[in-house]
Amino acid sequence: MATVSFDTHEFIQELKAADFTEKQAEAMSRAQKRAISELLEAQLATKSDIHDLRMELVKQDAKIDKLSWMMGILIAIALANFAKQFF
C-alpha cells in the first residue's frame, strides 16, 4: 500500500488561520486524512505491487509455453498413430 505524509498539525494551523475554529479544523483534518487513506487503498498500486504482478505474469507465460509444447507433442503422437493405420 502506498503511503503519503500528511501533516495534520500544519493543516489544522492553516485552517485556523482561515478562521476555522479548533474543533472544525480538527474534524476537517481527520476527514481529509481518512479520505486520502481510502483513496490510496482503493486505487493506487505501488512499485512492489507492479513487480509482483509482473512476476506472476512471467510464471503464467512459462506455464502457457509448457502447455503449448505438451499439446504440440500430443497432437504429433496422435497424428503419427493415425498415419500408422494408413501406411
C-alpha positions as CSV (number, residue, x, y, z in Angstrom):
1,M,0.0,0.0,0.0
2,A,1.3,3.5,-0.8
3,T,1.9,5.9,2.0
4,V,1.8,9.7,1.8
5,S,2.9,12.1,4.5
6,F,0.0,14.3,5.7
7,D,1.0,16.9,8.3
8,T,-2.2,17.2,10.3
9,H,-0.8,19.9,12.6
10,E,0.1,22.1,9.7
11,F,-3.2,21.5,8.1
12,I,-5.0,22.5,11.3
13,Q,-2.9,25.6,11.6
14,E,-3.8,26.7,8.1
15,L,-7.5,26.1,8.7
16,K,-7.3,28.1,11.9
17,A,-5.6,30.9,10.1
18,A,-8.5,30.9,7.7
19,D,-10.9,31.5,10.7
20,F,-11.9,27.9,11.3
21,T,-12.4,27.0,15.0
22,E,-10.1,24.5,16.6
23,K,-12.9,21.9,16.6
24,Q,-13.8,22.5,13.0
25,A,-10.1,22.3,11.9
26,E,-9.5,19.0,13.8
27,A,-12.7,17.5,12.3
28,M,-11.6,18.6,8.8
29,S,-8.1,17.2,9.3
30,R,-9.5,13.8,10.4
31,A,-11.8,13.7,7.4
32,Q,-9.1,14.8,5.0
33,K,-6.7,12.2,6.3
34,R,-9.3,9.4,6.1
35,A,-10.2,10.5,2.5
36,I,-6.6,10.3,1.4
37,S,-6.1,6.9,3.0
38,E,-9.2,5.5,1.4
39,L,-8.2,6.9,-2.0
40,L,-4.7,5.3,-1.7
41,E,-6.1,2.0,-0.7
42,A,-8.7,1.8,-3.4
43,Q,-6.8,3.0,-6.5
44,L,-3.0,3.1,-6.4
45,A,-0.6,0.3,-6.9
46,T,3.0,0.5,-5.5
47,K,6.1,-0.4,-7.4
48,S,6.1,-3.6,-5.3
49,D,2.6,-4.4,-6.4
50,I,3.5,-3.9,-10.1
51,H,6.7,-6.0,-9.7
52,D,4.7,-8.9,-8.0
53,L,2.2,-8.7,-10.9
54,R,4.9,-8.9,-13.5
55,M,6.5,-11.9,-11.8
56,E,3.1,-13.6,-11.7
57,L,2.6,-12.9,-15.4
58,V,6.0,-14.3,-16.2
59,K,5.1,-17.5,-14.3
60,Q,1.8,-17.8,-16.2
61,D,3.6,-17.2,-19.5
62,A,6.0,-20.0,-18.7
63,K,3.1,-22.3,-17.9
64,I,1.4,-21.4,-21.2
65,D,4.6,-22.1,-23.1
66,K,4.9,-25.5,-21.4
67,L,1.3,-26.4,-22.2
68,S,1.8,-25.3,-25.8
69,W,4.7,-27.7,-26.2
70,M,2.8,-30.5,-24.5
71,M,-0.2,-30.0,-26.8
72,G,2.0,-30.0,-29.8
73,I,3.7,-33.3,-28.8
74,L,0.3,-34.9,-28.1
75,I,-1.0,-33.8,-31.4
76,A,2.1,-35.1,-33.2
77,I,1.7,-38.5,-31.4
78,A,-2.0,-38.7,-32.3
79,L,-1.2,-37.9,-35.9
80,A,1.6,-40.5,-36.0
81,N,-0.8,-43.1,-34.6
82,F,-3.5,-42.1,-37.2
83,A,-0.9,-42.2,-40.0
84,K,0.2,-45.7,-39.0
85,Q,-3.2,-47.0,-39.8
86,F,-2.9,-46.0,-43.4
87,F,0.8,-46.7,-44.1
